Amino acid sequence: MSWPAGVNENTPLPYAVWQVLDTLAHHSPADTAKMLNLTPEQVQQAVAFASEMGQRQERQEQVLNRQLIHDVSQALMAVVGPIGSIMVDDSLDELPQNPRMGQLLRQLSTELADNQRQAFFRQLQTKGLL
């Protein structure tokens, strides 16, 4: 079995999940569960978690396009109001050419209070951007 889409050696995963993935590379899911003293459901959960994290990492590394910028602006405006659009534009001006989603989100998060940052990331999750 290969790793889930988007998962690579740089994907931040707990050790236990890496252990499952590495064992699955050489053994069946049933054997992996037995070898690691897990239930088959726990093996499935580990793979599902790794897949989710891989997809999240892929989204963070995605080069921004107009639609993503619009969606991020909408999510931010839902939290801070119309100034969110200006904050996105200003952040884009500070980033290198062809910025990635993660770069924009990190830049924006530095400008938000904790409660705003949490609300912003909830908005992004609701829109499937995280």
Secondary structure, 3 states (H helix, E strand, C coil): CCCCCCCCCCCCCCHHHHHHHHHHCCCCHHHHHHHCCCCHHHHHHHHHHHHHHHHHHHHHHCECCHHHHHHHHHHHHHHHCCHHHHHHHHHHHHCCCCCEHHHHHHHHHCCCCHHHHHHHHHHHHHCCCC
